Amino acid sequence: MSLVRILGLLAVLVAVGLLIAAPTMLRSYGVYLLALWSVTTIAALGLNLTLGYAGQISLAQGAFVGIGAYTVALATAAGIPYFVAFLGAGLITFAVGWCLGYPALRVQHHFLAFVTLAFSTLVFLVLRNEQWLTNGIYGINDIARPKVFGLSTNRNPDFYYFALGMLALFAGLQWWMLRSPWGRAFVAIRENPLRAASLGIDVRRYTLMAFAIGSAYGGFAGALYAPLVQFIEPNSFQLTYSLKLLLIVLVGGAGYFIGPFFGAMIEILLPEWLRFTQGYYLLIYATLVVLLMAFCPKGLVGAVALIAERRRKPAGRAAGPGGTLGPGGAAPGPAGPAGAAPASPSR
């Protein structure tokens, strides 16, 4: 095992240890923020799969979080057990995401963004205006927190451990997926759909799956968000929330597995860390984000990966047929980016 991998493994172990020990070092509000970070990261992982790996622009992730949140809130209020409602939220958003994926088969890039923008607006209008179902602008309050193996999660530390465990579960599932043929197919479609089709990849099916799985992650995040905050209303899931999730993915590094973890940390925790500046904290936060995107367009993880790749590249090494090096310093093969796709998900 190389030194870089050893250091990376140690960093992960230290981070996991700090997350587990955090409730003993923080006050209740700090633990609540970490729980919110865990839930937001799950939603961002789904968007990163759709955008970063499959290359499909979506401005509807916040709407899927809203669908999941309202599904759990309404179902548990009707007496349905939480985990049944939790699975229902994932299934509903998976089905809706699959249907929304059909426009992605015909339109691309900013046109697809407009389609998902329209869907996000539609969901917001339904949540706000269909008062018979969603209670409209008054929202839904007193959402009960679940019991896990008979243990209550009413206290913030208890719910934080529950949310952290769910984050570990969904992150592990995505880690496995990205190293399966599915993940390699997603990357191939992102790089060049026509070439991916020529290699025998069913572009239609995998595009729909990228949308559906990413949307389901949003639904599961919403199913956790509702009992965390215990009050939801339509304005929480309007377009600005989808844009926030998009910013999280871009700042962390789209197409990098750990990108959403860092992006959510910057979006959720950095403003709180800057509150000592009083009225200037939002100005400072916005300035830092603008500078980051200006000088690190591939996000934090992308910048670190670029620096590491340049340090690994031996001086004077030939760049290969096209004069450029592929991922990890290897020259791209005859199949081009799509052919080199199996190495990409390792990011």
C-alpha positions, 0 to 999 in steps of 0.5 A, spaced: 500 500 500 502 506 498 504 512 503 498 516 500 493 510 501 495 509 508 495 517 509 488 517 506 486 511 510 488 514 517 485 521 515 478 517 514 479 513 521 480 520 524 474 523 521 470 517 523 473 517 530 471 525 531 464 524 528 463 518 533 466 522 539 462 529 537 456 529 541 461 528 548 464 535 545 459 539 543 452 542 545 446 540 543 445 545 537 452 543 535 450 536 535 443 538 531 448 541 526 452 535 525 445 531 524 443 536 519 450 535 515 449 528 515 442 528 512 444 534 507 450 529 505 445 524 503 441 528 499 448 531 496 450 524 494 444 523 490 445 529 486 453 527 485 451 521 482 446 524 477 450 530 476 457 528 477 457 521 475 452 521 470 453 528 467 445 530 468 444 536 470 438 537 475 435 542 479 430 538 482 433 535 488 430 539 493 423 537 491 425 530 492 427 531 499 421 535 500 417 529 497 420 524 502 419 529 508 412 530 506 411 522 505 414 521 512 410 526 516 403 524 513 404 517 513 407 517 521 401 522 522 396 517 520 399 511 524 404 508 519 410 505 522 416 510 521 421 505 517 415 503 513 414 510 511 421 511 510 422 505 505 415 508 502 419 515 501 425 512 497 420 508 493 416 514 491 422 518 489 425 513 485 419 512 481 418 519 480 425 520 478 425 515 473 419 518 470 423 525 470 429 521 467 425 521 460 426 528 458 433 527 459 433 522 454 431 528 449 434 534 452 441 535 455 445 540 459 441 547 460 435 544 457 435 539 462 436 544 467 430 548 465 425 541 465 428 539 472 427 547 474 419 546 472 418 540 476 421 543 482 416 549 481 411 544 480 412 540 487 413 547 491 406 549 488 403 543 490 406 543 497 403 550 498 396 550 495 394 543 496 392 544 503 387 538 504 393 534 503 399 538 505 396 543 510 399 548 505 403 554 508 401 552 515 406 546 514 406 540 519 409 540 526 410 535 531 413 530 527 415 524 531 422 522 531 423 514 530 425 509 535 431 505 533 431 497 535 426 500 541 431 506 543 428 513 542 431 518 538 428 524 541 435 527 544 439 530 539 445 526 540 441 519 539 438 522 532 445 524 530 447 517 531 441 514 527 443 519 521 450 518 521 449 511 521 444 512 515 449 516 512 454 510 512 449 506 510 448 510 503 455 512 502 457 505 503 451 503 497 454 508 493 461 506 494 459 499 492 455 502 486 460 506 483 465 500 483 460 496 479 459 496 472 453 501 473 458 506 476 463 505 470 456 505 465 454 512 468 461 515 467 462 512 460 455 516 459 457 522 462 464 522 458 461 521 451 454 518 450 455 516 443 461 512 444 458 509 450 452 506 446 457 504 441 461 500 446 454 496 448 452 500 454 444 501 454 444 509 455 437 509 455 436 505 461 442 507 465 440 515 464 433 513 467 437 509 473 442 515 474 436 519 475 432 514 479 437 512 484 439 520 485 432 522 486 431 516 491 437 518 495 433 525 496 427 522 498 431 518 503 434 524 506 427 528 506 425 522 510 430 523 515 430 531 515 422 531 517 423 528 524 430 532 525 427 538 524 420 536 526 416 541 522 416 542 515 413 547 510 413 548 503 418 554 503 423 549 506 423 545 499 423 551 494 428 552 488 433 555 493 434 549 496 435 545 490 441 550 488 444 549 495 445 542 494 447 544 487 452 548 490 454 543 495 456 538 490 460 543 486 464 546 491 466 539 494 467 536 487 462 533 482 464 526 480 468 525 486 465 520 492 467 524 498 466 531 494 459 532 498 462 530 505 466 537 504 461 541 500 456 539 505 461 541 511 462 548 508 455 549 506 452 547 513 458 548 518 462 554 515 456 559 516 456 557 523 463 558 524 463 565 522 458 567 526 463 570 531 464 576 525 456 578 527 453 581 521 459 580 516 458 572 516 454 571 510 458 576 506 465 573 508 462 566 507 459 568 500 466 571 498 470 565 500 465 561 496 466 565 490 473 565 491 473 557 491 469 556 485 474 562 481 480 558 483 478 551 484 472 550 479 473 542 480 471 543 487 476 542 493 477 535 492 478 536 485 483 541 486 487 536 491 486 531 486 490 535 481 495 537 485 497 530 487 496 528 480 502 533 478 506 531 484 506 523 481 507 525 474 514 524 473 518 529 470 519 529 462 514 523 461 511 522 455 504 524 455 501 519 450 498 519 443 494 525 444 499 529 449 495 528 455 495 523 461 488 520 463 486 519 470 492 517 475 497 519 470 495 513 465 495 515 457 487 514 455 486 508 451 483 507 444 476 507 446 478 514 449 474 517 455 469 512 455 474 506 454 477 509 460 471 509 464 473 504 469 478 508 473 474 514 474 469 512 479 475 510 484 475 518 485 
